[in-house]
């Protein structure tokens, strides 16, 4: 009769089980890490169904107050503690543009956004820049170079952009008086998209997310 194969020792079986558990744990962490870094699609999915959606809130430090003009009372109330939340701006249509000074497409749309702000301010529409992953002085130099005088807040990370579903920068979200997102342009916004988004924010009328121009990935 052939000799019986030696059975693995109890210690070998323990080591084998531990290795399997470690492999499963590593895969679970890998899946969690990918999911945690992936943009949230909630906003775009809602807009695709013609539904306005309440976006994730934020609480961000003021980068610059700009010149809010007739919207000064709204901005002063929201930024009194030098920190702004989205909820504090409810009642005012908001055009939220996510950008960074190192982003070339952000430079391409900068002057258009300023012109949009100059026209929208008279209609009671607040333009708000959200500067991300940037050095504070670099961001302020960008604003001076492009003469942007609407208010800006700052997130030194990419967390806010990821929660909002941004896949890169620039991206622009159009928010109604009720604090719901009614439009989204992915990439550099053009004149037509900006005008349509402002009207959607004023009317509270949702429109599907639109593909804009170039983007840069987050750092």
GUVO-818963 format. One record per residue (C-alpha): x, y, z. Coordinates in pm, whole numbers. Layout:
      px      py      pz
       X       Y       Z
...
***
This chain:
      px      py      pz
       0       0       0
     123     352     -73
     232     544     228
     -33     783     366
      50    1149     305
     143    1325     625
    -137    1539     764
     -56    1909     817
      12    2003    1172
    -233    2215    1369
      14    2505    1353
      33    2483     972
    -346    2487     951
    -358    2797    1170
    -101    2972     952
    -292    2879     637
    -620    3013     781
    -449    3334     896
    -309    3387     547
    -653    3344     391
    -806    3588     636
    -530    3839     567
    -592    3813     192
    -966    3867     241
    -897    4163     468
    -661    4319     215
    -918    4285     -65
   -1186    4437     157
    -963    4734     238
    -878    4775    -131
   -1246    4779    -229
   -1325    5024      52
   -1039    5253     -53
   -1154    5263    -414
   -1513    5330    -309
   -1405    5604     -67
   -1212    5783    -340
   -1482    5750    -607
   -1696    6057    -676
   -2055    6042    -553
   -2296    6014    -850
   -2609    6113    -654
   -2640    6464    -800
   -2597    6367   -1166
   -2827    6067   -1129
   -3102    6290    -985
   -3058    6551   -1258
   -3078    6280   -1524
   -3428    6206   -1393
   -3520    6578   -1396
   -3508    6594   -1017
   -3347    6873    -817
   -3145    6738    -525
   -3016    6869    -194
   -2636    6841    -218
   -2394    6749      60
   -2339    7039     295
   -2006    7206     352
   -1846    7429     609
   -1551    7610     454
   -1328    7904     540
   -1363    8226     344
   -1081    8283      95
   -1200    8629     -12
   -1519    8829      35
   -1499    8996    -306
   -1756    9265    -383
   -2101    9117    -334
   -2282    9442    -423
   -2655    9411    -357
   -2590    9064    -214
   -2371    9210      62
   -2631    9149     337
   -2662    8783     239
   -2286    8733     225
   -2214    8929     543
   -2463    8720     737
   -2322    8391     602
   -1955    8484     646
   -1973    8669     978
   -1761    8400    1148
   -1527    8373     845
   -1673    8032     770
   -1958    7966     526
   -2207    7680     509
   -2432    7612     215
   -2738    7631     439
   -2656    7993     527
   -2703    8088     161
   -3047    7931     123
   -3294    8177     -26
   -3038    8298    -282
   -2959    8126    -615
   -2593    8020    -610
   -2352    7937    -892
   -2079    7723    -732
   -1760    7691    -935
   -1487    7449    -820
   -1139    7554    -929
    -766    7577    -849
    -489    7813    -958
    -285    7524   -1107
    -575    7422   -1335
    -530    7553   -1692
    -898    7506   -1793
    -992    7714   -1488
    -799    8000   -1646
    -990    7953   -1972
   -1327    8008   -1804
   -1222    8269   -1545
   -1314    8582   -1742
   -1644    8432   -1856
   -1737    8358   -1495
   -1654    8715   -1397
   -1879    8851   -1673
   -2152    8610   -1566
   -2117    8735   -1210
   -2144    9098   -1316
   -2471    9020   -1496
   -2605    8774   -1238
   -2535    8995    -936
   -2798    9243   -1060
   -3052    8957   -1069
   -2973    8847    -715
   -2762    8546    -818
   -2456    8481    -602
   -2147    8340    -771
   -1931    8147    -525
   -1588    8004    -602
   -1470    7692    -421
   -1091    7677    -435
    -952    7328    -369
    -611    7164    -319
    -436    7497    -352
    -200    7729    -167
    -388    8029     -30
    -155    8289    -181
    -153    8117    -521
    -533    8122    -520
    -545    8492    -432
    -291    8574    -703
    -517    8394    -954
    -817    8604    -846
    -618    8924    -885
    -489    8821   -1228
    -841    8756   -1360
   -1010    9037   -1166
   -1260    8800   -1009
   -1446    8987    -739
   -1715    8741    -635
   -1680    8559    -300
   -1467    8246    -265
   -1430    7976      -3
   -1144    7729      33
   -1104    7355      87
    -734    7261     109
    -835    6901      30
   -1054    6745    -242
   -1311    6608       3
   -1591    6855     -74
   -1550    6813    -450
   -1558    6433    -418
   -1876    6440    -207
   -2039    6659    -470
   -1947    6411    -743
   -1680    6620    -914
   -1448    6407   -1125
   -1198    6688   -1183
   -1179    7064   -1209
   -1327    7294   -1307
   -1688    7196   -1243
   -1987    7425   -1191
   -2306    7354    -997
   -2623    7560   -1024
   -2825    7584    -701
   -3179    7713    -659
   -3318    7937    -384
   -3436    7620    -210
   -3075    7502    -179
   -3113    7225    -439
   -2879    7153    -730
   -3064    7207   -1059
   -2769    7191   -1300
   -2409    7077   -1334
   -2141    7140   -1596
   -1851    6896   -1596
   -1539    7075   -1720
   -1485    7434   -1829
   -1822    7606   -1872
   -1908    7796   -2190
   -2131    8100   -2241
   -2441    7899   -2335
   -2405    7658   -2044
   -2351    7938   -1796
   -2656    8133   -1915
   -2875    7821   -1908
   -2752    7728   -1560
   -2819    8075   -1422
   -3174    8062   -1558
   -3223    7715   -1410
   -3106    7840   -1070
   -3341    8139   -1087
   -3638    7928   -1194
   -3558    7623    -980
   -3591    7412   -1293
   -3364    7104   -1304
   -3168    7019   -1617
   -2945    6722   -1691
   -2573    6745   -1620
   -2383    6873   -1923
   -2033    6801   -2049
   -1821    7113   -2069
   -1466    7170   -2189
   -1133    7052   -2055
   -1067    6937   -1700
    -773    6853   -1480
    -780    6556   -1240
    -755    6624    -865
    -409    6599    -720
***
